[in-house]
């Protein structure tokens, strides 16, 4: 007979599995833009499939700026 902890663990495992399945499905359906929103360069198809809106260079720059101004 399963005790309450086993039941709770099963519930948690099922919820995690459901959430991961949903995230995987959303990411497979995601379509980013054909051009970077910052520099208008062509976006690599791999980044488009993952739903990114910025090229690697612009994404790195945006993240660096975000970190620089985070403390203000």
CHARMM internal coordinates of N, CA and C (Angstrom, degrees):
IC EDIT
DIST 1 N 1 CA 1.4578
DIST 1 CA 1 C 1.5286
ANGL 1 N 1 CA 1 C 108.94
DIST 1 C 2 N 1.2942
ANGL 1 CA 1 C 2 N 115.17
DIHE 1 N 1 CA 1 C 2 N 130.46
DIST 2 N 2 CA 1.4606
ANGL 1 C 2 N 2 CA 120.76
DIHE 1 CA 1 C 2 N 2 CA -178.39
DIST 2 CA 2 C 1.5207
ANGL 2 N 2 CA 2 C 110.22
DIHE 1 C 2 N 2 CA 2 C -76.89
DIST 2 C 3 N 1.3128
ANGL 2 CA 2 C 3 N 114.73
DIHE 2 N 2 CA 2 C 3 N 135.34
DIST 3 N 3 CA 1.4598
ANGL 2 C 3 N 3 CA 117.41
DIHE 2 CA 2 C 3 N 3 CA 176.97
DIST 3 CA 3 C 1.5320
ANGL 3 N 3 CA 3 C 109.53
DIHE 2 C 3 N 3 CA 3 C -89.35
DIST 3 C 4 N 1.3096
ANGL 3 CA 3 C 4 N 116.46
DIHE 3 N 3 CA 3 C 4 N 178.93
DIST 4 N 4 CA 1.4642
ANGL 3 C 4 N 4 CA 121.69
DIHE 3 CA 3 C 4 N 4 CA -175.50
DIST 4 CA 4 C 1.5279
ANGL 4 N 4 CA 4 C 112.65
DIHE 3 C 4 N 4 CA 4 C -61.62
DIST 4 C 5 N 1.3196
ANGL 4 CA 4 C 5 N 116.54
DIHE 4 N 4 CA 4 C 5 N -36.11
DIST 5 N 5 CA 1.4649
ANGL 4 C 5 N 5 CA 119.66
DIHE 4 CA 4 C 5 N 5 CA -179.67
DIST 5 CA 5 C 1.5251
ANGL 5 N 5 CA 5 C 110.60
DIHE 4 C 5 N 5 CA 5 C -66.54
DIST 5 C 6 N 1.3415
ANGL 5 CA 5 C 6 N 116.86
DIHE 5 N 5 CA 5 C 6 N -42.19
DIST 6 N 6 CA 1.4680
ANGL 5 C 6 N 6 CA 120.08
DIHE 5 CA 5 C 6 N 6 CA 177.15
DIST 6 CA 6 C 1.5249
ANGL 6 N 6 CA 6 C 110.96
DIHE 5 C 6 N 6 CA 6 C -61.48
DIST 6 C 7 N 1.3133
ANGL 6 CA 6 C 7 N 116.77
DIHE 6 N 6 CA 6 C 7 N -42.82
DIST 7 N 7 CA 1.4640
ANGL 6 C 7 N 7 CA 120.81
DIHE 6 CA 6 C 7 N 7 CA 179.14
DIST 7 CA 7 C 1.5303
ANGL 7 N 7 CA 7 C 110.94
DIHE 6 C 7 N 7 CA 7 C -63.40
DIST 7 C 8 N 1.3274
ANGL 7 CA 7 C 8 N 115.81
DIHE 7 N 7 CA 7 C 8 N -41.87
DIST 8 N 8 CA 1.4623
ANGL 7 C 8 N 8 CA 120.09
DIHE 7 CA 7 C 8 N 8 CA 178.76
DIST 8 CA 8 C 1.5301
ANGL 8 N 8 CA 8 C 110.75
DIHE 7 C 8 N 8 CA 8 C -64.42
DIST 8 C 9 N 1.3363
ANGL 8 CA 8 C 9 N 116.83
DIHE 8 N 8 CA 8 C 9 N -42.20
DIST 9 N 9 CA 1.4637
ANGL 8 C 9 N 9 CA 120.44
DIHE 8 CA 8 C 9 N 9 CA 178.27
DIST 9 CA 9 C 1.5232
ANGL 9 N 9 CA 9 C 111.43
DIHE 8 C 9 N 9 CA 9 C -62.65
DIST 9 C 10 N 1.3221
ANGL 9 CA 9 C 10 N 117.10
DIHE 9 N 9 CA 9 C 10 N -40.90
DIST 10 N 10 CA 1.4651
ANGL 9 C 10 N 10 CA 120.96
DIHE 9 CA 9 C 10 N 10 CA 177.25
DIST 10 CA 10 C 1.5258
ANGL 10 N 10 CA 10 C 110.89
DIHE 9 C 10 N 10 CA 10 C -63.05
DIST 10 C 11 N 1.3177
ANGL 10 CA 10 C 11 N 116.37
DIHE 10 N 10 CA 10 C 11 N -42.65
DIST 11 N 11 CA 1.4594
ANGL 10 C 11 N 11 CA 121.08
DIHE 10 CA 10 C 11 N 11 CA 179.19
DIST 11 CA 11 C 1.5303
ANGL 11 N 11 CA 11 C 110.94
DIHE 10 C 11 N 11 CA 11 C -62.44
DIST 11 C 12 N 1.3167
ANGL 11 CA 11 C 12 N 116.32
DIHE 11 N 11 CA 11 C 12 N -43.88
DIST 12 N 12 CA 1.4644
ANGL 11 C 12 N 12 CA 120.99
DIHE 11 CA 11 C 12 N 12 CA 179.12
DIST 12 CA 12 C 1.5273
ANGL 12 N 12 CA 12 C 110.62
DIHE 11 C 12 N 12 CA 12 C -63.79
DIST 12 C 13 N 1.3258
ANGL 12 CA 12 C 13 N 117.13
DIHE 12 N 12 CA 12 C 13 N -45.18
DIST 13 N 13 CA 1.4661
ANGL 12 C 13 N 13 CA 121.08
DIHE 12 CA 12 C 13 N 13 CA 179.88
DIST 13 CA 13 C 1.5274
ANGL 13 N 13 CA 13 C 110.87
DIHE 12 C 13 N 13 CA 13 C -61.34
DIST 13 C 14 N 1.3206
ANGL 13 CA 13 C 14 N 117.03
DIHE 13 N 13 CA 13 C 14 N -41.76
DIST 14 N 14 CA 1.4644
ANGL 13 C 14 N 14 CA 120.86
DIHE 13 CA 13 C 14 N 14 CA 178.63
DIST 14 CA 14 C 1.5247
ANGL 14 N 14 CA 14 C 111.31
DIHE 13 C 14 N 14 CA 14 C -64.88
DIST 14 C 15 N 1.3154
ANGL 14 CA 14 C 15 N 116.90
DIHE 14 N 14 CA 14 C 15 N -40.88
DIST 15 N 15 CA 1.4647
ANGL 14 C 15 N 15 CA 120.96
DIHE 14 CA 14 C 15 N 15 CA -179.90
DIST 15 CA 15 C 1.5302
ANGL 15 N 15 CA 15 C 110.95
DIHE 14 C 15 N 15 CA 15 C -66.71
DIST 15 C 16 N 1.3195
ANGL 15 CA 15 C 16 N 116.94
DIHE 15 N 15 CA 15 C 16 N -41.07
DIST 16 N 16 CA 1.4662
ANGL 15 C 16 N 16 CA 120.64
DIHE 15 CA 15 C 16 N 16 CA 177.66
DIST 16 CA 16 C 1.5244
ANGL 16 N 16 CA 16 C 110.16
DIHE 15 C 16 N 16 CA 16 C -63.58
DIST 16 C 17 N 1.3209
ANGL 16 CA 16 C 17 N 117.41
DIHE 16 N 16 CA 16 C 17 N -44.19
DIST 17 N 17 CA 1.4676
ANGL 16 C 17 N 17 CA 121.31
DIHE 16 CA 16 C 17 N 17 CA 178.83
DIST 17 CA 17 C 1.5224
ANGL 17 N 17 CA 17 C 111.13
DIHE 16 C 17 N 17 CA 17 C -60.82
DIST 17 C 18 N 1.3228
ANGL 17 CA 17 C 18 N 116.54
DIHE 17 N 17 CA 17 C 18 N -42.73
DIST 18 N 18 CA 1.4589
ANGL 17 C 18 N 18 CA 120.73
DIHE 17 CA 17 C 18 N 18 CA 179.57
DIST 18 CA 18 C 1.5221
ANGL 18 N 18 CA 18 C 110.67
DIHE 17 C 18 N 18 CA 18 C -63.74
DIST 18 C 19 N 1.3344
ANGL 18 CA 18 C 19 N 116.52
DIHE 18 N 18 CA 18 C 19 N -44.98
DIST 19 N 19 CA 1.4643
ANGL 18 C 19 N 19 CA 120.92
DIHE 18 CA 18 C 19 N 19 CA -178.78
DIST 19 CA 19 C 1.5299
ANGL 19 N 19 CA 19 C 111.24
DIHE 18 C 19 N 19 CA 19 C -64.45
DIST 19 C 20 N 1.3283
ANGL 19 CA 19 C 20 N 117.27
DIHE 19 N 19 CA 19 C 20 N -41.74
DIST 20 N 20 CA 1.4588
ANGL 19 C 20 N 20 CA 120.51
DIHE 19 CA 19 C 20 N 20 CA 178.57
DIST 20 CA 20 C 1.5236
ANGL 20 N 20 CA 20 C 111.53
DIHE 19 C 20 N 20 CA 20 C -64.75
DIST 20 C 21 N 1.3142
ANGL 20 CA 20 C 21 N 116.62
DIHE 20 N 20 CA 20 C 21 N -40.16
DIST 21 N 21 CA 1.4655
ANGL 20 C 21 N 21 CA 120.53
DIHE 20 CA 20 C 21 N 21 CA 178.13
DIST 21 CA 21 C 1.5268
ANGL 21 N 21 CA 21 C 110.22
DIHE 20 C 21 N 21 CA 21 C -62.23
DIST 21 C 22 N 1.3211
ANGL 21 CA 21 C 22 N 116.60
DIHE 21 N 21 CA 21 C 22 N -42.15
DIST 22 N 22 CA 1.4643
ANGL 21 C 22 N 22 CA 121.17
DIHE 21 CA 21 C 22 N 22 CA 179.48
DIST 22 CA 22 C 1.5278
ANGL 22 N 22 CA 22 C 111.13
DIHE 21 C 22 N 22 CA 22 C -64.49
DIST 22 C 23 N 1.3260
ANGL 22 CA 22 C 23 N 116.72
DIHE 22 N 22 CA 22 C 23 N -42.73
DIST 23 N 23 CA 1.4647
ANGL 22 C 23 N 23 CA 121.17
DIHE 22 CA 22 C 23 N 23 CA 179.56
DIST 23 CA 23 C 1.5227
ANGL 23 N 23 CA 23 C 110.45
DIHE 22 C 23 N 23 CA 23 C -64.33
DIST 23 C 24 N 1.3265
ANGL 23 CA 23 C 24 N 116.92
DIHE 23 N 23 CA 23 C 24 N -43.44
DIST 24 N 24 CA 1.4676
ANGL 23 C 24 N 24 CA 120.20
DIHE 23 CA 23 C 24 N 24 CA 179.07
DIST 24 CA 24 C 1.5207
ANGL 24 N 24 CA 24 C 111.04
DIHE 23 C 24 N 24 CA 24 C -62.16
DIST 24 C 25 N 1.3115
ANGL 24 CA 24 C 25 N 116.34
DIHE 24 N 24 CA 24 C 25 N -39.97
DIST 25 N 25 CA 1.4614
ANGL 24 C 25 N 25 CA 119.79
DIHE 24 CA 24 C 25 N 25 CA -179.82
DIST 25 CA 25 C 1.5276
ANGL 25 N 25 CA 25 C 110.27
DIHE 24 C 25 N 25 CA 25 C -66.96
DIST 25 C 26 N 1.3250
ANGL 25 CA 25 C 26 N 117.10
DIHE 25 N 25 CA 25 C 26 N -42.83
DIST 26 N 26 CA 1.4623
ANGL 25 C 26 N 26 CA 120.44
DIHE 25 CA 25 C 26 N 26 CA 179.14
DIST 26 CA 26 C 1.5192
ANGL 26 N 26 CA 26 C 110.91
DIHE 25 C 26 N 26 CA 26 C -62.76
DIST 26 C 27 N 1.3398
ANGL 26 CA 26 C 27 N 116.81
DIHE 26 N 26 CA 26 C 27 N -41.84
DIST 27 N 27 CA 1.4636
ANGL 26 C 27 N 27 CA 119.05
DIHE 26 CA 26 C 27 N 27 CA -178.28
DIST 27 CA 27 C 1.5218
ANGL 27 N 27 CA 27 C 111.48
DIHE 26 C 27 N 27 CA 27 C -69.61
DIST 27 C 28 N 1.3329
ANGL 27 CA 27 C 28 N 117.61
DIHE 27 N 27 CA 27 C 28 N -30.44
DIST 28 N 28 CA 1.4613
ANGL 27 C 28 N 28 CA 119.06
DIHE 27 CA 27 C 28 N 28 CA 178.12
DIST 28 CA 28 C 1.5266
ANGL 28 N 28 CA 28 C 111.13
DIHE 27 C 28 N 28 CA 28 C -73.82
DIST 28 C 29 N 1.3229
ANGL 28 CA 28 C 29 N 116.81
DIHE 28 N 28 CA 28 C 29 N -23.36
DIST 29 N 29 CA 1.4575
ANGL 28 C 29 N 29 CA 121.34
DIHE 28 CA 28 C 29 N 29 CA 178.56
DIST 29 CA 29 C 1.5216
ANGL 29 N 29 CA 29 C 112.48
DIHE 28 C 29 N 29 CA 29 C -91.33
DIST 29 C 30 N 1.3320
ANGL 29 CA 29 C 30 N 116.19
DIHE 29 N 29 CA 29 C 30 N -12.19
DIST 30 N 30 CA 1.4585
ANGL 29 C 30 N 30 CA 120.59
DIHE 29 CA 29 C 30 N 30 CA -176.22
DIST 30 CA 30 C 1.5217
ANGL 30 N 30 CA 30 C 110.44
DIHE 29 C 30 N 30 CA 30 C -67.14
DIST 30 C 31 N 1.2963
ANGL 30 CA 30 C 31 N 114.63
DIHE 30 N 30 CA 30 C 31 N 138.36
DIST 31 N 31 CA 1.4585
ANGL 30 C 31 N 31 CA 120.45
DIHE 30 CA 30 C 31 N 31 CA 175.86
DIST 31 CA 31 C 1.5187
ANGL 31 N 31 CA 31 C 107.06
DIHE 30 C 31 N 31 CA 31 C -134.30
DIST 31 C 32 N 1.3063
ANGL 31 CA 31 C 32 N 115.07
DIHE 31 N 31 CA 31 C 32 N 119.50
DIST 32 N 32 CA 1.4523
ANGL 31 C 32 N 32 CA 119.30
DIHE 31 CA 31 C 32 N 32 CA 178.97
DIST 32 CA 32 C 1.5186
ANGL 32 N 32 CA 32 C 110.31
DIHE 31 C 32 N 32 CA 32 C -82.83
DIST 32 C 33 N 1.2917
ANGL 32 CA 32 C 33 N 114.29
DIHE 32 N 32 CA 32 C 33 N -170.50
DIST 33 N 33 CA 1.4533
ANGL 32 C 33 N 33 CA 119.17
DIHE 32 CA 32 C 33 N 33 CA -179.79
DIST 33 CA 33 C 1.5217
ANGL 33 N 33 CA 33 C 110.41
DIHE 32 C 33 N 33 CA 33 C -84.99
DIST 33 C 34 N 1.3208
ANGL 33 CA 33 C 34 N 116.20
DIHE 33 N 33 CA 33 C 34 N 157.04
DIST 34 N 34 CA 1.4652
ANGL 33 C 34 N 34 CA 121.36
DIHE 33 CA 33 C 34 N 34 CA 179.10
DIST 34 CA 34 C 1.5260
ANGL 34 N 34 CA 34 C 110.96
DIHE 33 C 34 N 34 CA 34 C -75.28
DIST 34 C 35 N 1.3331
ANGL 34 CA 34 C 35 N 116.31
DIHE 34 N 34 CA 34 C 35 N -26.03
DIST 35 N 35 CA 1.4541
ANGL 34 C 35 N 35 CA 121.65
DIHE 34 CA 34 C 35 N 35 CA -179.16
DIST 35 CA 35 C 1.5275
ANGL 35 N 35 CA 35 C 109.36
DIHE 34 C 35 N 35 CA 35 C -125.60
DIST 35 C 36 N 1.3240
ANGL 35 CA 35 C 36 N 115.95
DIHE 35 N 35 CA 35 C 36 N 146.75
DIST 36 N 36 CA 1.4600
ANGL 35 C 36 N 36 CA 122.01
DIHE 35 CA 35 C 36 N 36 CA 177.09
DIST 36 CA 36 C 1.5310
ANGL 36 N 36 CA 36 C 109.17
DIHE 35 C 36 N 36 CA 36 C -61.49
DIST 36 C 37 N 1.3337
ANGL 36 CA 36 C 37 N 116.98
DIHE 36 N 36 CA 36 C 37 N 135.33
DIST 37 N 37 CA 1.4648
ANGL 36 C 37 N 37 CA 120.68
DIHE 36 CA 36 C 37 N 37 CA -178.11
DIST 37 CA 37 C 1.5285
ANGL 37 N 37 CA 37 C 112.31
DIHE 36 C 37 N 37 CA 37 C -71.08
DIST 37 C 38 N 1.3319
ANGL 37 CA 37 C 38 N 117.29
DIHE 37 N 37 CA 37 C 38 N -18.07
DIST 38 N 38 CA 1.4595
ANGL 37 C 38 N 38 CA 119.96
DIHE 37 CA 37 C 38 N 38 CA -179.00
DIST 38 CA 38 C 1.5260
ANGL 38 N 38 CA 38 C 113.24
DIHE 37 C 38 N 38 CA 38 C -95.56
DIST 38 C 39 N 1.3307
ANGL 38 CA 38 C 39 N 117.58
DIHE 38 N 38 CA 38 C 39 N -47.48
DIST 39 N 39 CA 1.4707
ANGL 38 C 39 N 39 CA 119.93
DIHE 38 CA 38 C 39 N 39 CA -173.34
DIST 39 CA 39 C 1.5273
ANGL 39 N 39 CA 39 C 113.71
DIHE 38 C 39 N 39 CA 39 C -111.52
DIST 39 C 40 N 1.3188
ANGL 39 CA 39 C 40 N 117.90
DIHE 39 N 39 CA 39 C 40 N -3.91
DIST 40 N 40 CA 1.4710
ANGL 39 C 40 N 40 CA 123.67
DIHE 39 CA 39 C 40 N 40 CA 179.55
DIST 40 CA 40 C 1.5291
ANGL 40 N 40 CA 40 C 114.65
DIHE 39 C 40 N 40 CA 40 C 63.72
DIST 40 C 41 N 1.3327
ANGL 40 CA 40 C 41 N 118.18
DIHE 40 N 40 CA 40 C 41 N 14.80
DIST 41 N 41 CA 1.4655
ANGL 40 C 41 N 41 CA 120.24
DIHE 40 CA 40 C 41 N 41 CA 173.76
DIST 41 CA 41 C 1.5183
ANGL 41 N 41 CA 41 C 109.39
DIHE 40 C 41 N 41 CA 41 C -74.12
DIST 41 C 42 N 1.3310
ANGL 41 CA 41 C 42 N 115.75
DIHE 41 N 41 CA 41 C 42 N 157.12
DIST 42 N 42 CA 1.4627
ANGL 41 C 42 N 42 CA 120.20
DIHE 41 CA 41 C 42 N 42 CA 175.37
DIST 42 CA 42 C 1.5227
ANGL 42 N 42 CA 42 C 109.75
DIHE 41 C 42 N 42 CA 42 C -60.88
DIST 42 C 43 N 1.3275
ANGL 42 CA 42 C 43 N 115.25
DIHE 42 N 42 CA 42 C 43 N 138.23
DIST 43 N 43 CA 1.4622
ANGL 42 C 43 N 43 CA 120.64
DIHE 42 CA 42 C 43 N 43 CA 176.85
DIST 43 CA 43 C 1.5220
ANGL 43 N 43 CA 43 C 108.91
DIHE 42 C 43 N 43 CA 43 C -90.73
DIST 43 C 44 N 1.3343
ANGL 43 CA 43 C 44 N 118.11
DIHE 43 N 43 CA 43 C 44 N 135.31
DIST 44 N 44 CA 1.4633
ANGL 43 C 44 N 44 CA 119.53
DIHE 43 CA 43 C 44 N 44 CA 174.30
DIST 44 CA 44 C 1.5349
ANGL 44 N 44 CA 44 C 109.86
DIHE 43 C 44 N 44 CA 44 C -59.78
DIST 44 C 45 N 1.3125
ANGL 44 CA 44 C 45 N 116.33
DIHE 44 N 44 CA 44 C 45 N 143.46
DIST 45 N 45 CA 1.4606
ANGL 44 C 45 N 45 CA 121.20
DIHE 44 CA 44 C 45 N 45 CA -176.36
DIST 45 CA 45 C 1.5283
ANGL 45 N 45 CA 45 C 111.74
DIHE 44 C 45 N 45 CA 45 C -58.27
DIST 45 C 46 N 1.3329
ANGL 45 CA 45 C 46 N 117.14
DIHE 45 N 45 CA 45 C 46 N -33.25
DIST 46 N 46 CA 1.4636
ANGL 45 C 46 N 46 CA 120.14
DIHE 45 CA 45 C 46 N 46 CA 179.26
DIST 46 CA 46 C 1.5289
ANGL 46 N 46 CA 46 C 111.07
DIHE 45 C 46 N 46 CA 46 C -62.58
DIST 46 C 47 N 1.3317
ANGL 46 CA 46 C 47 N 116.37
DIHE 46 N 46 CA 46 C 47 N -41.08
DIST 47 N 47 CA 1.4697
ANGL 46 C 47 N 47 CA 119.68
DIHE 46 CA 46 C 47 N 47 CA 179.07
DIST 47 CA 47 C 1.5211
ANGL 47 N 47 CA 47 C 110.61
DIHE 46 C 47 N 47 CA 47 C -70.93
DIST 47 C 48 N 1.3273
ANGL 47 CA 47 C 48 N 117.04
DIHE 47 N 47 CA 47 C 48 N -35.54
DIST 48 N 48 CA 1.4653
ANGL 47 C 48 N 48 CA 120.17
DIHE 47 CA 47 C 48 N 48 CA 176.71
DIST 48 CA 48 C 1.5225
ANGL 48 N 48 CA 48 C 110.42
DIHE 47 C 48 N 48 CA 48 C -61.03
DIST 48 C 49 N 1.3312
ANGL 48 CA 48 C 49 N 116.40
DIHE 48 N 48 CA 48 C 49 N -45.16
DIST 49 N 49 CA 1.4668
ANGL 48 C 49 N 49 CA 120.90
DIHE 48 CA 48 C 49 N 49 CA -178.79
DIST 49 CA 49 C 1.5212
ANGL 49 N 49 CA 49 C 111.79
DIHE 48 C 49 N 49 CA 49 C -62.06
DIST 49 C 50 N 1.3329
ANGL 49 CA 49 C 50 N 116.51
DIHE 49 N 49 CA 49 C 50 N -31.18
DIST 50 N 50 CA 1.4600
ANGL 49 C 50 N 50 CA 120.87
DIHE 49 CA 49 C 50 N 50 CA -179.91
DIST 50 CA 50 C 1.5238
ANGL 50 N 50 CA 50 C 112.66
DIHE 49 C 50 N 50 CA 50 C -84.86
DIST 50 C 51 N 1.3226
ANGL 50 CA 50 C 51 N 116.91
DIHE 50 N 50 CA 50 C 51 N -4.41
DIST 51 N 51 CA 1.4527
ANGL 50 C 51 N 51 CA 120.69
DIHE 50 CA 50 C 51 N 51 CA 174.88
DIST 51 CA 51 C 1.5159
ANGL 51 N 51 CA 51 C 115.44
DIHE 50 C 51 N 51 CA 51 C 88.52
DIST 51 C 52 N 1.3206
ANGL 51 CA 51 C 52 N 117.28
DIHE 51 N 51 CA 51 C 52 N 12.41
DIST 52 N 52 CA 1.4559
ANGL 51 C 52 N 52 CA 119.83
DIHE 51 CA 51 C 52 N 52 CA -179.68
DIST 52 CA 52 C 1.5180
ANGL 52 N 52 CA 52 C 111.28
DIHE 51 C 52 N 52 CA 52 C -71.92
DIST 52 C 53 N 1.3157
ANGL 52 CA 52 C 53 N 116.05
DIHE 52 N 52 CA 52 C 53 N 150.43
DIST 53 N 53 CA 1.4575
ANGL 52 C 53 N 53 CA 122.47
DIHE 52 CA 52 C 53 N 53 CA 179.78
DIST 53 CA 53 C 1.5255
ANGL 53 N 53 CA 53 C 112.01
DIHE 52 C 53 N 53 CA 53 C -107.85
DIST 53 C 54 N 1.3436
ANGL 53 CA 53 C 54 N 116.66
DIHE 53 N 53 CA 53 C 54 N -13.68
DIST 54 N 54 CA 1.4622
ANGL 53 C 54 N 54 CA 121.16
DIHE 53 CA 53 C 54 N 54 CA -178.05
DIST 54 CA 54 C 1.5285
ANGL 54 N 54 CA 54 C 110.32
DIHE 53 C 54 N 54 CA 54 C -123.42
DIST 54 C 55 N 1.3380
ANGL 54 CA 54 C 55 N 116.21
DIHE 54 N 54 CA 54 C 55 N 150.35
DIST 55 N 55 CA 1.4632
ANGL 54 C 55 N 55 CA 120.64
DIHE 54 CA 54 C 55 N 55 CA 172.63
DIST 55 CA 55 C 1.5334
ANGL 55 N 55 CA 55 C 107.90
DIHE 54 C 55 N 55 CA 55 C -70.81
DIST 55 C 56 N 1.3195
ANGL 55 CA 55 C 56 N 116.38
DIHE 55 N 55 CA 55 C 56 N 170.42
DIST 56 N 56 CA 1.4632
ANGL 55 C 56 N 56 CA 120.39
DIHE 55 CA 55 C 56 N 56 CA -176.56
DIST 56 CA 56 C 1.5231
ANGL 56 N 56 CA 56 C 111.23
DIHE 55 C 56 N 56 CA 56 C -60.25
DIST 56 C 57 N 1.3253
ANGL 56 CA 56 C 57 N 117.14
DIHE 56 N 56 CA 56 C 57 N -44.91
DIST 57 N 57 CA 1.4680
ANGL 56 C 57 N 57 CA 120.51
DIHE 56 CA 56 C 57 N 57 CA -178.16
DIST 57 CA 57 C 1.5276
ANGL 57 N 57 CA 57 C 111.39
DIHE 56 C 57 N 57 CA 57 C -62.00
DIST 57 C 58 N 1.3256
ANGL 57 CA 57 C 58 N 117.29
DIHE 57 N 57 CA 57 C 58 N -46.40
DIST 58 N 58 CA 1.4699
ANGL 57 C 58 N 58 CA 120.76
DIHE 57 CA 57 C 58 N 58 CA -179.26
DIST 58 CA 58 C 1.5291
ANGL 58 N 58 CA 58 C 111.53
DIHE 57 C 58 N 58 CA 58 C -70.21
DIST 58 C 59 N 1.3233
ANGL 58 CA 58 C 59 N 117.15
DIHE 58 N 58 CA 58 C 59 N -35.53
DIST 59 N 59 CA 1.4624
ANGL 58 C 59 N 59 CA 120.21
DIHE 58 CA 58 C 59 N 59 CA 177.70
DIST 59 CA 59 C 1.5231
ANGL 59 N 59 CA 59 C 110.23
DIHE 58 C 59 N 59 CA 59 C -65.14
DIST 59 C 60 N 1.3325
ANGL 59 CA 59 C 60 N 116.81
DIHE 59 N 59 CA 59 C 60 N -41.43
DIST 60 N 60 CA 1.4658
ANGL 59 C 60 N 60 CA 120.61
DIHE 59 CA 59 C 60 N 60 CA 177.55
DIST 60 CA 60 C 1.5184
ANGL 60 N 60 CA 60 C 110.81
DIHE 59 C 60 N 60 CA 60 C -63.70
DIST 60 C 61 N 1.3190
ANGL 60 CA 60 C 61 N 116.31
DIHE 60 N 60 CA 60 C 61 N -42.87
DIST 61 N 61 CA 1.4627
ANGL 60 C 61 N 61 CA 121.43
DIHE 60 CA 60 C 61 N 61 CA 179.11
DIST 61 CA 61 C 1.5285
ANGL 61 N 61 CA 61 C 110.90
DIHE 60 C 61 N 61 CA 61 C -63.26
DIST 61 C 62 N 1.3230
ANGL 61 CA 61 C 62 N 117.03
DIHE 61 N 61 CA 61 C 62 N -44.38
DIST 62 N 62 CA 1.4662
ANGL 61 C 62 N 62 CA 121.16
DIHE 61 CA 61 C 62 N 62 CA 179.97
DIST 62 CA 62 C 1.5266
ANGL 62 N 62 CA 62 C 111.01
DIHE 61 C 62 N 62 CA 62 C -64.03
DIST 62 C 63 N 1.3365
ANGL 62 CA 62 C 63 N 116.29
DIHE 62 N 62 CA 62 C 63 N -39.72
DIST 63 N 63 CA 1.4617
ANGL 62 C 63 N 63 CA 119.47
DIHE 62 CA 62 C 63 N 63 CA 179.08
DIST 63 CA 63 C 1.5202
ANGL 63 N 63 CA 63 C 110.93
DIHE 62 C 63 N 63 CA 63 C -67.37
DIST 63 C 64 N 1.3347
ANGL 63 CA 63 C 64 N 116.84
DIHE 63 N 63 CA 63 C 64 N -40.27
DIST 64 N 64 CA 1.4612
ANGL 63 C 64 N 64 CA 120.74
DIHE 63 CA 63 C 64 N 64 CA 178.61
DIST 64 CA 64 C 1.5332
ANGL 64 N 64 CA 64 C 110.42
DIHE 63 C 64 N 64 CA 64 C -62.53
DIST 64 C 65 N 1.3327
ANGL 64 CA 64 C 65 N 117.24
DIHE 64 N 64 CA 64 C 65 N -43.77
DIST 65 N 65 CA 1.4686
ANGL 64 C 65 N 65 CA 121.04
DIHE 64 CA 64 C 65 N 65 CA 178.41
DIST 65 CA 65 C 1.5202
ANGL 65 N 65 CA 65 C 110.95
DIHE 64 C 65 N 65 CA 65 C -64.04
DIST 65 C 66 N 1.3183
ANGL 65 CA 65 C 66 N 116.35
DIHE 65 N 65 CA 65 C 66 N -40.50
DIST 66 N 66 CA 1.4647
ANGL 65 C 66 N 66 CA 120.48
DIHE 65 CA 65 C 66 N 66 CA 179.32
DIST 66 CA 66 C 1.5260
ANGL 66 N 66 CA 66 C 110.39
DIHE 65 C 66 N 66 CA 66 C -61.15
DIST 66 C 67 N 1.3315
ANGL 66 CA 66 C 67 N 116.65
DIHE 66 N 66 CA 66 C 67 N -42.45
DIST 67 N 67 CA 1.4618
ANGL 66 C 67 N 67 CA 120.48
DIHE 66 CA 66 C 67 N 67 CA 179.29
DIST 67 CA 67 C 1.5217
ANGL 67 N 67 CA 67 C 111.85
DIHE 66 C 67 N 67 CA 67 C -68.51
DIST 67 C 68 N 1.3391
ANGL 67 CA 67 C 68 N 117.29
DIHE 67 N 67 CA 67 C 68 N -36.88
DIST 68 N 68 CA 1.4657
ANGL 67 C 68 N 68 CA 120.96
DIHE 67 CA 67 C 68 N 68 CA -179.70
DIST 68 CA 68 C 1.5181
ANGL 68 N 68 CA 68 C 111.49
DIHE 67 C 68 N 68 CA 68 C -64.71
DIST 68 C 69 N 1.3188
ANGL 68 CA 68 C 69 N 116.90
DIHE 68 N 68 CA 68 C 69 N -39.25
DIST 69 N 69 CA 1.4613
ANGL 68 C 69 N 69 CA 120.75
DIHE 68 CA 68 C 69 N 69 CA -174.27
DIST 69 CA 69 C 1.5249
ANGL 69 N 69 CA 69 C 113.11
DIHE 68 C 69 N 69 CA 69 C -99.91
DIST 69 C 70 N 1.3119
ANGL 69 CA 69 C 70 N 118.06
DIHE 69 N 69 CA 69 C 70 N 8.10
DIST 70 N 70 CA 1.4639
ANGL 69 C 70 N 70 CA 121.73
DIHE 69 CA 69 C 70 N 70 CA -177.38
DIST 70 CA 70 C 1.5228
ANGL 70 N 70 CA 70 C 112.05
DIHE 69 C 70 N 70 CA 70 C -67.82
DIST 70 C 71 N 1.3206
ANGL 70 CA 70 C 71 N 117.62
DIHE 70 N 70 CA 70 C 71 N -30.91
DIST 71 N 71 CA 1.4632
ANGL 70 C 71 N 71 CA 120.83
DIHE 70 CA 70 C 71 N 71 CA -176.33
DIST 71 CA 71 C 1.5162
ANGL 71 N 71 CA 71 C 113.28
DIHE 70 C 71 N 71 CA 71 C -82.94
DIST 71 C 72 N 1.3096
ANGL 71 CA 71 C 72 N 117.68
DIHE 71 N 71 CA 71 C 72 N -9.85
DIST 72 N 72 CA 1.4706
ANGL 71 C 72 N 72 CA 120.02
DIHE 71 CA 71 C 72 N 72 CA -176.80
DIST 72 CA 72 C 1.4949
ANGL 72 N 72 CA 72 C 112.03
DIHE 71 C 72 N 72 CA 72 C -81.83
END
COOR INIT
IC SEED 1 N 1 CA 1 C
IC BUILD
